[in-house]
Amino acid sequence: MSIELEIHIKDGTRALFDLHDPERAVDEFSRALSLDPQCLVAFVYRHLAYCDLKMWTKGLSDLNQALRLCPDDHRLFAYRAEIKIELREYSSAYDDLCDAMQLDGSLELLGRRGYVALKLRRLERAVEDYTEVVLMTPDDACAFNNRGLAYMQLGMLDKALVDFNQSLQLNSAHPDHHNSRARVYLMLGETELSMNDNRKALEACEHIFDPDLSDDVVWNDRAEALVRLGRYEEAIKTSEDVLAIKPNDPEPYRFIAEAYWGMGLESDALKFFDKSIELDPDPEVLEKRSTLLDKR
């Protein structure tokens, strides 16, 4: 490695990890690659900088180059899977996670594959992966919650409820876990218990101080709870606030659609269901849209 190349790598690394300046990091690593187009470190670190900037396709391109240079590094497959999850390319992300696990079957990779399997509705696989996770880390509340979601979609409501109870015992502060149990209670006909969990989800959201909406997941949890409680206008306002900073997030469109549906505005609901599906053809949202069309 030449001295000039080493300087650009060092300056880029400092910009990325110490100064938190991804734009400068991209510039430094690009200079390094102009000196050595086969520099693996520059491709990997520039991809991280691109990800900080949410420039997913450029980060993906760098990882493709890195994998060409080093095809046996499980971390590169895992990194690429994460970008594909951001791009909602779930089938390809699943394949990358399987490749990564062949090289290194870590617990973290198992949990991520379970998550992607859940998104793809490969529900039996999701159950299997999360079962392994909870056997090895029985204090993982998210693993219990996600396995519960898989059981729920398989129609195994009693098992789903057991998992949601366990997830809330481990972490009662997470609004998503309350919303999950509320859904299965509703499917079991326990309306009051369902609404009580939605209220708890809303309370949990209020305790998370996030005025800039940087954690959009929490605000989507809030919108879901508001919809379930029939507070439709508040749900729409919350979702619109998220869309103002994350216009390509499918979840706010979904909750706006459900709010309009609850208000009896079916044409508006269909429009927002279609927008959510355009961004992420989630099977559950497709099913809700189909149900709405059947009722018209």
Sequence and secondary structure as in RCSB ss.txt:
>XXXX:A:sequence
MSIELEIHIKDGTRALFDLHDPERAVDEFSRALSLDPQCLVAFVYRHLAYCDLKMWTKGLSDLNQALRLCPDDHR
LFAYRAEIKIELREYSSAYDDLCDAMQLDGSLELLGRRGYVALKLRRLERAVEDYTEVVLMTPDDACAFNNRGLA
YMQLGMLDKALVDFNQSLQLNSAHPDHHNSRARVYLMLGETELSMNDNRKALEACEHIFDPDLSDDVVWNDRAEA
LVRLGRYEEAIKTSEDVLAIKPNDPEPYRFIAEAYWGMGLESDALKFFDKSIELDPDPEVLEKRSTLLDKR
>XXXX:A:secstr
  HHHHHHHHHHHHHHHTS  HHHHHHHHHHHHHH TT HHHHHHHHHHHHHTT HHHHHHHHHHHHHH TT HH
HHHHHHHHHHHTT HHHHHHHHHHHHHH   HHHHHHHHHHHHHTT HHHHHHHHHHHHHH TT HHHHHHHHHH
HHHTT HHHHHHHHHHHHHH TT HHHHHHHHHHHHHTT HHHHHHHHHHHHHHHHTS  TT   HHHHHHHHHH
HHHTT HHHHHHHHHHHHHH TT HHHHHHHHHHHHHTT HHHHHHHHHHHHHH   HHHHHHHHHHHHH 
